[in-house]
């Protein structure tokens, strides 16, 4: 399967679709999921194209993991979370819906389940959550 440069996350990277930015560096971008399954649910993506973990380069994966760690610690602090769940889905059979590599970062609290997927969040709240995580990165 080839990379589609018109996928939603490629459009976000090009600034054609707005997003709530949490963090960026030269190689990666982190922004909020607009259908959050947890408070603080954000996504880490490489700035260069690849579909998923199956075609990603080691450099893309290493850059994403460094950002995941940074954002995970910040989100844990920002939300007073007990832990973090990291999700990555590859290809349709693996549960992937947007075909630009991404890692879901979820702050988790003891006894609180992830919410159902596909439910649009409150944009003001998502914006505030992005700012809280961003501030905890420093
Ligand atoms: P996947 O199943 O591919 O791992 O998840 C794709 C994720 O992208 C879903 O959690 C979905 O809520 C999120 N998503 C879909 N469209 C948009 C969008 O336009 N903006 C943002 N920020 N997230 C999106």
Backbone and ligand atoms as CSV (ligand in chain L), in Angstrom:
chain,resi,resn,atom,element,x,y,z
A,1,UNK,N,N,0.865,-1.195,0.000
A,1,UNK,CA,C,0.000,0.000,0.000
A,1,UNK,C,C,0.893,1.234,0.000
A,2,UNK,N,N,0.519,2.222,-0.803
A,2,UNK,CA,C,1.349,3.427,-0.866
A,2,UNK,C,C,0.781,4.536,0.021
A,3,UNK,N,N,1.615,5.504,0.290
A,3,UNK,CA,C,1.237,6.634,1.139
A,3,UNK,C,C,0.361,7.604,0.341
A,4,UNK,N,N,-0.756,8.020,0.927
A,4,UNK,CA,C,-1.651,8.993,0.292
A,4,UNK,C,C,-1.346,10.379,0.874
A,5,UNK,N,N,-0.766,11.278,0.084
A,5,UNK,CA,C,-0.385,12.595,0.622
A,5,UNK,C,C,-1.579,13.473,0.980
A,6,UNK,N,N,-2.795,13.012,0.655
A,6,UNK,CA,C,-3.990,13.796,1.005
A,6,UNK,C,C,-4.713,13.252,2.232
A,7,UNK,N,N,-4.041,12.395,3.011
A,7,UNK,CA,C,-4.684,11.938,4.254
A,7,UNK,C,C,-4.789,13.113,5.234
A,8,UNK,N,N,-5.686,12.973,6.209
A,8,UNK,CA,C,-6.005,14.087,7.110
A,8,UNK,C,C,-4.777,14.611,7.857
A,9,UNK,N,N,-3.917,13.716,8.304
A,9,UNK,CA,C,-2.767,14.172,9.101
A,9,UNK,C,C,-1.729,14.874,8.221
A,10,UNK,N,N,-1.618,14.470,6.955
A,10,UNK,CA,C,-0.731,15.196,6.034
A,10,UNK,C,C,-1.264,16.619,5.848
A,11,UNK,N,N,-2.589,16.745,5.769
A,11,UNK,CA,C,-3.198,18.079,5.629
A,11,UNK,C,C,-2.960,18.912,6.886
A,12,UNK,N,N,-3.014,18.268,8.038
A,12,UNK,CA,C,-2.719,18.979,9.298
A,12,UNK,C,C,-1.265,19.457,9.287
A,13,UNK,N,N,-0.354,18.596,8.867
A,13,UNK,CA,C,1.068,18.985,8.816
A,13,UNK,C,C,1.294,20.160,7.874
A,14,UNK,N,N,0.529,20.213,6.787
A,14,UNK,CA,C,0.679,21.310,5.821
A,14,UNK,C,C,-0.093,22.560,6.249
A,15,UNK,N,N,-0.839,22.450,7.360
A,15,UNK,CA,C,-1.610,23.588,7.844
A,15,UNK,C,C,-2.904,23.808,7.078
A,16,UNK,N,N,-3.327,22.807,6.315
A,16,UNK,CA,C,-4.561,22.945,5.530
A,16,UNK,C,C,-5.805,22.664,6.381
A,17,UNK,N,N,-5.584,21.923,7.489
A,17,UNK,CA,C,-6.652,21.630,8.453
A,17,UNK,C,C,-6.107,22.062,9.819
A,18,UNK,N,N,-6.924,22.768,10.634
A,18,UNK,CA,C,-6.411,23.206,11.936
A,18,UNK,C,C,-6.237,22.040,12.917
A,19,UNK,N,N,-5.361,22.259,13.889
A,19,UNK,CA,C,-5.187,21.256,14.943
A,19,UNK,C,C,-4.771,21.976,16.221
A,20,UNK,N,N,-4.982,21.311,17.350
A,20,UNK,CA,C,-4.543,21.843,18.639
A,20,UNK,C,C,-3.157,21.273,18.921
A,21,UNK,N,N,-2.150,22.107,18.676
A,21,UNK,CA,C,-0.759,21.666,18.827
A,21,UNK,C,C,-0.391,21.519,20.302
A,22,UNK,N,N,0.313,20.420,20.586
A,22,UNK,CA,C,0.857,20.186,21.923
A,22,UNK,C,C,2.365,20.453,21.921
A,23,UNK,N,N,3.028,19.969,20.865
A,23,UNK,CA,C,4.499,20.022,20.835
A,23,UNK,C,C,4.956,19.747,19.412
A,24,UNK,N,N,6.101,20.316,19.036
A,24,UNK,CA,C,6.749,19.896,17.795
A,24,UNK,C,C,8.247,20.069,17.894
A,25,UNK,N,N,8.958,19.257,17.117
A,25,UNK,CA,C,10.385,19.472,16.914
A,25,UNK,C,C,10.634,19.292,15.420
A,26,UNK,N,N,11.901,19.172,15.019
A,26,UNK,CA,C,12.199,19.107,13.583
A,26,UNK,C,C,11.567,17.897,12.913
A,27,UNK,N,N,11.436,16.795,13.662
A,27,UNK,CA,C,10.999,15.536,13.036
A,27,UNK,C,C,9.590,15.099,13.365
A,28,UNK,N,N,9.004,15.640,14.422
A,28,UNK,CA,C,7.698,15.146,14.867
A,28,UNK,C,C,6.741,16.287,15.211
A,29,UNK,N,N,5.446,15.933,15.245
A,29,UNK,CA,C,4.390,16.878,15.618
A,29,UNK,C,C,3.424,16.143,16.542
A,30,UNK,N,N,3.011,16.815,17.610
A,30,UNK,CA,C,2.034,16.226,18.533
A,30,UNK,C,C,0.843,17.162,18.640
A,31,UNK,N,N,-0.353,16.618,18.492
A,31,UNK,CA,C,-1.590,17.408,18.524
A,31,UNK,C,C,-2.698,16.579,19.146
A,32,UNK,N,N,-3.795,17.268,19.502
A,32,UNK,CA,C,-4.882,16.579,20.194
A,32,UNK,C,C,-5.760,15.797,19.213
A,33,UNK,N,N,-6.234,14.636,19.663
A,33,UNK,CA,C,-7.263,13.888,18.916
A,33,UNK,C,C,-8.593,14.602,19.127
A,34,UNK,N,N,-9.341,14.862,18.041
A,34,UNK,CA,C,-10.604,15.600,18.196
A,34,UNK,C,C,-11.767,14.697,18.644
A,35,UNK,N,N,-11.506,13.394,18.673
A,35,UNK,CA,C,-12.500,12.457,19.229
A,35,UNK,C,C,-11.825,11.723,20.389
A,36,UNK,N,N,-11.567,12.463,21.487
A,36,UNK,CA,C,-10.707,11.918,22.547
A,36,UNK,C,C,-11.348,10.764,23.304
A,37,UNK,N,N,-10.576,9.690,23.455
A,37,UNK,CA,C,-11.049,8.527,24.210
A,37,UNK,C,C,-10.609,8.618,25.669
A,38,UNK,N,N,-9.816,9.663,25.963
A,38,UNK,CA,C,-9.425,9.969,27.349
A,38,UNK,C,C,-9.195,11.469,27.400
A,39,UNK,N,N,-9.268,12.057,28.582
A,39,UNK,CA,C,-8.900,13.460,28.713
A,39,UNK,C,C,-7.392,13.556,28.517
A,40,UNK,N,N,-6.982,14.333,27.510
A,40,UNK,CA,C,-5.563,14.457,27.205
A,40,UNK,C,C,-5.100,13.571,26.059
A,41,UNK,N,N,-6.041,12.853,25.428
A,41,UNK,CA,C,-5.716,11.974,24.288
A,41,UNK,C,C,-5.059,12.790,23.178
A,42,UNK,N,N,-3.793,12.502,22.926
A,42,UNK,CA,C,-3.097,13.216,21.849
A,42,UNK,C,C,-2.366,12.228,20.950
A,43,UNK,N,N,-1.912,12.738,19.810
A,43,UNK,CA,C,-1.332,11.918,18.753
A,43,UNK,C,C,0.059,12.432,18.408
A,44,UNK,N,N,1.004,11.519,18.268
A,44,UNK,CA,C,2.370,11.878,17.865
A,44,UNK,C,C,2.610,11.317,16.470
A,45,UNK,N,N,3.047,12.189,15.559
A,45,UNK,CA,C,3.275,11.758,14.173
A,45,UNK,C,C,4.644,12.245,13.690
A,46,UNK,N,N,5.227,11.512,12.730
A,46,UNK,CA,C,6.441,12.031,12.089
A,46,UNK,C,C,6.047,13.102,11.082
A,47,UNK,N,N,6.958,14.057,10.858
A,47,UNK,CA,C,6.665,15.097,9.862
A,47,UNK,C,C,6.885,14.594,8.433
A,48,UNK,N,N,7.602,13.484,8.313
A,48,UNK,CA,C,7.839,12.893,6.982
A,48,UNK,C,C,6.852,11.751,6.760
A,49,UNK,N,N,6.545,11.459,5.469
A,49,UNK,CA,C,5.479,10.496,5.182
A,49,UNK,C,C,5.823,9.031,5.448
A,50,UNK,N,N,4.874,8.322,6.054
A,50,UNK,CA,C,4.841,6.859,6.066
A,50,UNK,C,C,3.456,6.474,6.554
A,51,UNK,N,N,2.982,5.308,6.142
A,51,UNK,CA,C,1.608,4.899,6.460
A,51,UNK,C,C,1.449,4.489,7.918
A,52,UNK,N,N,2.399,3.665,8.352
A,52,UNK,CA,C,2.254,3.085,9.702
A,52,UNK,C,C,3.558,2.413,10.105
A,53,UNK,N,N,3.494,1.588,11.130
A,53,UNK,CA,C,4.728,0.985,11.653
A,53,UNK,C,C,5.373,0.022,10.653
A,54,UNK,N,N,4.583,-0.443,9.675
A,54,UNK,CA,C,5.087,-1.450,8.744
A,54,UNK,C,C,6.047,-0.880,7.706
A,55,UNK,N,N,5.890,0.408,7.364
A,55,UNK,CA,C,6.801,1.007,6.377
A,55,UNK,C,C,7.639,2.134,6.978
A,56,UNK,N,N,7.506,2.401,8.268
A,56,UNK,CA,C,8.270,3.481,8.906
A,56,UNK,C,C,9.758,3.129,8.957
A,57,UNK,N,N,10.589,4.148,8.822
A,57,UNK,CA,C,12.033,3.930,8.971
A,57,UNK,C,C,12.369,3.892,10.468
A,58,UNK,N,N,13.534,3.361,10.758
A,58,UNK,CA,C,13.964,3.348,12.163
A,58,UNK,C,C,14.122,4.767,12.684
A,59,UNK,N,N,14.547,5.674,11.809
A,59,UNK,CA,C,14.717,7.074,12.226
A,59,UNK,C,C,13.364,7.709,12.561
A,60,UNK,N,N,12.356,7.428,11.755
A,60,UNK,CA,C,11.014,7.966,12.042
A,60,UNK,C,C,10.485,7.417,13.368
A,61,UNK,N,N,10.689,6.113,13.579
A,61,UNK,CA,C,10.199,5.499,14.821
A,61,UNK,C,C,10.949,6.045,16.041
A,62,UNK,N,N,12.260,6.209,15.898
A,62,UNK,CA,C,13.053,6.716,17.028
A,62,UNK,C,C,12.625,8.141,17.377
A,63,UNK,N,N,12.404,8.956,16.354
A,63,UNK,CA,C,11.995,10.346,16.597
A,63,UNK,C,C,10.625,10.381,17.266
A,64,UNK,N,N,9.707,9.546,16.785
A,64,UNK,CA,C,8.362,9.512,17.389
A,64,UNK,C,C,8.429,9.046,18.835
A,65,UNK,N,N,9.235,8.026,19.104
A,65,UNK,CA,C,9.292,7.513,20.480
A,65,UNK,C,C,9.870,8.540,21.443
A,66,UNK,N,N,10.839,9.320,20.978
A,66,UNK,CA,C,11.394,10.362,21.854
A,66,UNK,C,C,10.311,11.382,22.197
A,67,UNK,N,N,9.496,11.720,21.220
A,67,UNK,CA,C,8.401,12.675,21.476
A,67,UNK,C,C,7.304,12.032,22.319
A,68,UNK,N,N,6.993,10.772,22.064
A,68,UNK,CA,C,5.992,10.065,22.881
A,68,UNK,C,C,6.398,10.105,24.354
A,69,UNK,N,N,7.658,9.842,24.623
A,69,UNK,CA,C,8.114,9.832,26.024
A,69,UNK,C,C,7.956,11.212,26.660
A,70,UNK,N,N,8.337,12.228,25.906
A,70,UNK,CA,C,8.243,13.605,26.412
A,70,UNK,C,C,6.783,13.975,26.695
A,71,UNK,N,N,5.915,13.672,25.746
A,71,UNK,CA,C,4.504,14.034,25.870
A,71,UNK,C,C,3.820,13.183,26.950
A,72,UNK,N,N,4.195,11.907,27.030
A,72,UNK,CA,C,3.587,11.014,28.022
A,72,UNK,C,C,3.872,11.518,29.438
A,73,UNK,N,N,5.099,11.896,29.686
A,73,UNK,CA,C,5.444,12.409,31.020
A,73,UNK,C,C,4.721,13.721,31.307
A,74,UNK,N,N,4.635,14.578,30.292
A,74,UNK,CA,C,3.943,15.857,30.473
A,74,UNK,C,C,2.445,15.632,30.712
A,75,UNK,N,N,1.860,14.709,29.961
A,75,UNK,CA,C,0.425,14.441,30.116
A,75,UNK,C,C,0.145,13.822,31.489
A,76,UNK,N,N,1.037,12.957,31.951
A,76,UNK,CA,C,0.869,12.344,33.279
A,76,UNK,C,C,0.879,13.434,34.344
A,77,UNK,N,N,1.792,14.367,34.203
A,77,UNK,CA,C,1.865,15.480,35.147
A,77,UNK,C,C,0.629,16.366,35.037
A,78,UNK,N,N,0.282,16.744,33.823
A,78,UNK,CA,C,-0.817,17.704,33.599
A,78,UNK,C,C,-2.149,17.180,34.125
A,79,UNK,N,N,-2.366,15.874,34.010
A,79,UNK,CA,C,-3.658,15.293,34.397
A,79,UNK,C,C,-3.599,14.543,35.724
A,80,UNK,N,N,-2.441,14.581,36.378
A,80,UNK,CA,C,-2.313,13.826,37.621
A,80,UNK,C,C,-2.646,12.363,37.393
A,81,UNK,N,N,-2.203,11.837,36.239
A,81,UNK,CA,C,-2.576,10.474,35.852
A,81,UNK,C,C,-1.764,9.436,36.618
A,82,UNK,N,N,-2.333,8.213,36.682
A,82,UNK,CA,C,-1.645,7.098,37.338
A,82,UNK,C,C,-0.769,6.336,36.350
A,83,UNK,N,N,-1.074,6.497,35.055
A,83,UNK,CA,C,-0.328,5.772,34.036
A,83,UNK,C,C,-0.640,6.292,32.656
A,84,UNK,N,N,-0.053,5.642,31.653
A,84,UNK,CA,C,-0.217,6.049,30.255
A,84,UNK,C,C,-0.525,4.800,29.429
A,85,UNK,N,N,-1.467,4.918,28.488
A,85,UNK,CA,C,-1.650,3.877,27.479
A,85,UNK,C,C,-1.184,4.431,26.147
A,86,UNK,N,N,-0.337,3.654,25.455
A,86,UNK,CA,C,0.158,4.015,24.130
A,86,UNK,C,C,-0.454,3.047,23.124
A,87,UNK,N,N,-1.113,3.608,22.070
A,87,UNK,CA,C,-1.739,2.754,21.050
A,87,UNK,C,C,-1.183,3.079,19.677
A,88,UNK,N,N,-1.034,2.053,18.848
A,88,UNK,CA,C,-0.652,2.260,17.448
A,88,UNK,C,C,-1.336,1.183,16.620
A,89,UNK,N,N,-2.091,1.613,15.605
A,89,UNK,CA,C,-2.837,0.685,14.748
A,89,UNK,C,C,-2.259,0.737,13.337
A,90,UNK,N,N,-2.026,-0.422,12.729
A,90,UNK,CA,C,-1.449,-0.463,11.385
A,90,UNK,C,C,-2.337,-1.235,10.426
A,91,UNK,N,N,-2.764,-0.526,9.359
A,91,UNK,CA,C,-3.656,-1.026,8.294
A,91,UNK,C,C,-5.068,-1.268,8.845
A,92,UNK,N,N,-6.002,-1.355,7.936
A,92,UNK,CA,C,-7.421,-1.435,8.294
A,92,UNK,C,C,-7.695,-2.609,9.231
A,93,UNK,N,N,-7.094,-3.745,8.931
A,93,UNK,CA,C,-7.331,-4.927,9.767
A,93,UNK,C,C,-6.785,-4.729,11.176
A,94,UNK,N,N,-5.812,-3.827,11.293
A,94,UNK,CA,C,-5.231,-3.541,12.609
A,94,UNK,C,C,-5.959,-2.433,13.338
A,95,UNK,N,N,-7.003,-1.864,12.695
A,95,UNK,CA,C,-7.790,-0.813,13.354
A,95,UNK,C,C,-7.422,0.594,12.927
A,96,UNK,N,N,-6.533,0.717,11.909
A,96,UNK,CA,C,-6.097,2.051,11.475
A,96,UNK,C,C,-7.153,2.702,10.568
A,97,UNK,N,N,-7.386,3.996,10.816
A,97,UNK,CA,C,-8.351,4.747,9.996
A,97,UNK,C,C,-7.687,5.887,9.240
A,98,UNK,N,N,-6.623,6.452,9.803
A,98,UNK,CA,C,-5.893,7.533,9.132
A,98,UNK,C,C,-4.497,6.997,8.808
A,99,UNK,N,N,-4.141,7.054,7.504
A,99,UNK,CA,C,-2.957,6.336,7.060
A,99,UNK,C,C,-1.713,7.222,6.960
A,100,UNK,N,N,-1.419,7.844,8.098
A,100,UNK,CA,C,-0.116,8.480,8.343
A,100,UNK,C,C,0.262,8.007,9.741
A,101,UNK,N,N,1.442,7.417,9.884
A,101,UNK,CA,C,1.849,6.827,11.168
A,101,UNK,C,C,1.504,7.740,12.339
A,102,UNK,N,N,0.845,7.183,13.360
A,102,UNK,CA,C,0.581,7.953,14.576
A,102,UNK,C,C,0.524,7.037,15.787
A,103,UNK,N,N,0.898,7.642,16.915
A,103,UNK,CA,C,0.843,6.962,18.203
A,103,UNK,C,C,-0.142,7.726,19.076
A,104,UNK,N,N,-1.120,7.002,19.626
A,104,UNK,CA,C,-2.086,7.594,20.549
A,104,UNK,C,C,-1.480,7.572,21.952
A,105,UNK,N,N,-1.505,8.718,22.636
A,105,UNK,CA,C,-1.050,8.792,24.029
A,105,UNK,C,C,-2.261,9.126,24.899
A,106,UNK,N,N,-2.554,8.228,25.858
A,106,UNK,CA,C,-3.699,8.419,26.762
A,106,UNK,C,C,-3.240,8.493,28.212
A,107,UNK,N,N,-3.466,9.608,28.886
A,107,UNK,CA,C,-3.306,9.609,30.350
A,107,UNK,C,C,-4.389,8.696,30.958
A,108,UNK,N,N,-4.011,7.849,31.931
A,108,UNK,CA,C,-4.978,6.908,32.509
A,108,UNK,C,C,-5.038,7.039,34.031
A,109,UNK,N,N,-6.246,6.836,34.540
A,109,UNK,CA,C,-6.464,6.852,35.987
A,109,UNK,C,C,-7.006,5.494,36.403
A,110,UNK,N,N,-6.586,5.057,37.579
A,110,UNK,CA,C,-7.023,3.758,38.102
A,110,UNK,C,C,-8.537,3.623,37.995
A,111,UNK,N,N,-8.997,2.535,37.378
A,111,UNK,CA,C,-10.421,2.227,37.349
A,111,UNK,C,C,-11.218,2.992,36.310
A,112,UNK,N,N,-10.577,3.856,35.507
A,112,UNK,CA,C,-11.306,4.630,34.486
A,112,UNK,C,C,-10.999,4.043,33.108
A,113,UNK,N,N,-12.046,3.585,32.405
A,113,UNK,CA,C,-11.869,2.979,31.083
A,113,UNK,C,C,-11.719,4.047,30.013
A,114,UNK,N,N,-11.123,3.662,28.881
A,114,UNK,CA,C,-11.138,4.549,27.718
A,114,UNK,C,C,-12.579,4.681,27.238
A,115,UNK,N,N,-12.927,5.877,26.724
A,115,UNK,CA,C,-14.274,6.081,26.183
A,115,UNK,C,C,-14.373,5.414,24.806
A,116,UNK,N,N,-15.609,5.289,24.297
A,116,UNK,CA,C,-15.839,4.709,22.975
A,116,UNK,C,C,-15.187,5.595,21.906
A,117,UNK,N,N,-14.711,5.004,20.809
A,117,UNK,CA,C,-14.122,5.810,19.736
A,117,UNK,C,C,-15.197,6.518,18.911
A,118,UNK,N,N,-14.782,7.536,18.158
A,118,UNK,CA,C,-15.663,8.147,17.169
A,118,UNK,C,C,-16.631,9.178,17.692
A,119,UNK,N,N,-16.433,9.658,18.914
A,119,UNK,CA,C,-17.335,10.677,19.478
A,119,UNK,C,C,-16.587,12.014,19.539
A,120,UNK,N,N,-17.092,13.008,18.827
A,120,UNK,CA,C,-16.435,14.316,18.770
A,120,UNK,C,C,-16.372,14.940,20.165
A,121,UNK,N,N,-15.216,15.500,20.505
A,121,UNK,CA,C,-15.040,16.137,21.805
A,121,UNK,C,C,-15.464,17.594,21.796
A,122,UNK,N,N,-15.402,18.202,22.984
A,122,UNK,CA,C,-15.697,19.626,23.147
A,122,UNK,C,C,-14.415,20.405,22.802
A,123,UNK,N,N,-14.495,21.251,21.787
A,123,UNK,CA,C,-13.282,21.901,21.262
A,123,UNK,C,C,-12.609,22.818,22.289
A,124,UNK,N,N,-13.396,23.512,23.103
A,124,UNK,CA,C,-12.796,24.388,24.126
A,124,UNK,C,C,-12.026,23.562,25.149
A,125,UNK,N,N,-12.607,22.423,25.519
A,125,UNK,CA,C,-11.948,21.553,26.488
A,125,UNK,C,C,-10.677,20.941,25.887
A,126,UNK,N,N,-10.751,20.524,24.639
A,126,UNK,CA,C,-9.581,19.937,23.980
A,126,UNK,C,C,-8.462,20.970,23.887
A,127,UNK,N,N,-8.838,22.210,23.573
A,127,UNK,CA,C,-7.846,23.298,23.495
A,127,UNK,C,C,-7.164,23.483,24.852
A,128,UNK,N,N,-7.970,23.489,25.911
A,128,UNK,CA,C,-7.422,23.657,27.266
A,128,UNK,C,C,-6.497,22.492,27.624
A,129,UNK,N,N,-6.875,21.281,27.199
A,129,UNK,CA,C,-6.032,20.113,27.483
A,129,UNK,C,C,-4.696,20.207,26.742
A,130,UNK,N,N,-4.729,20.683,25.504
A,130,UNK,CA,C,-3.482,20.865,24.733
A,130,UNK,C,C,-2.568,21.841,25.459
A,131,UNK,N,N,-3.152,22.915,25.953
A,131,UNK,CA,C,-2.350,23.939,26.643
A,131,UNK,C,C,-1.760,23.378,27.939
A,132,UNK,N,N,-2.534,22.540,28.630
A,132,UNK,CA,C,-2.058,21.969,29.897
A,132,UNK,C,C,-0.876,21.031,29.663
A,133,UNK,N,N,-0.970,20.195,28.634
A,133,UNK,CA,C,0.138,19.265,28.355
A,133,UNK,C,C,1.365,20.057,27.894
A,134,UNK,N,N,1.104,21.007,27.006
A,134,UNK,CA,C,2.185,21.840,26.475
A,134,UNK,C,C,2.933,22.547,27.605
A,135,UNK,N,N,2.190,23.091,28.546
A,135,UNK,CA,C,2.805,23.822,29.663
A,135,UNK,C,C,3.657,22.877,30.520
A,136,UNK,N,N,3.232,21.617,30.629
A,136,UNK,CA,C,3.976,20.657,31.447
A,136,UNK,C,C,5.254,20.199,30.749
A,137,UNK,N,N,5.333,20.387,29.438
A,137,UNK,CA,C,6.576,20.070,28.729
A,137,UNK,C,C,7.617,21.139,29.058
A,138,UNK,N,N,7.124,22.357,29.217
A,138,UNK,CA,C,8.031,23.437,29.613
A,138,UNK,C,C,8.733,24.100,28.430
L,1,LIG,P1,P,-6.520,5.334,13.996
L,1,LIG,O1,O,-7.661,4.386,14.138
L,1,LIG,O2,O,-6.146,5.550,12.536
L,1,LIG,O3,O,-5.344,4.923,14.831
L,1,LIG,O4,O,-7.017,6.683,14.628
L,1,LIG,C1,C,-7.194,7.866,13.934
L,1,LIG,C2,C,-7.519,8.908,14.960
L,1,LIG,O5,O,-7.593,10.165,14.316
L,1,LIG,C3,C,-8.846,8.704,15.684
L,1,LIG,O6,O,-8.615,8.597,17.077
L,1,LIG,C4,C,-9.658,9.937,15.322
L,1,LIG,O7,O,-10.425,10.400,16.406
L,1,LIG,C5,C,-8.581,10.933,14.928
L,1,LIG,N1,N,-9.018,11.917,13.946
L,1,LIG,C6,C,-9.756,11.699,12.835
L,1,LIG,N2,N,-9.911,12.837,12.127
L,1,LIG,C7,C,-9.237,13.801,12.816
L,1,LIG,C8,C,-9.015,15.197,12.566
L,1,LIG,O8,O,-9.479,15.782,11.590
L,1,LIG,N3,N,-8.262,15.863,13.487
L,1,LIG,C9,C,-7.723,15.246,14.589
L,1,LIG,N4,N,-7.008,16.006,15.409
L,1,LIG,N5,N,-7.913,13.933,14.844
L,1,LIG,C10,C,-8.658,13.212,13.961
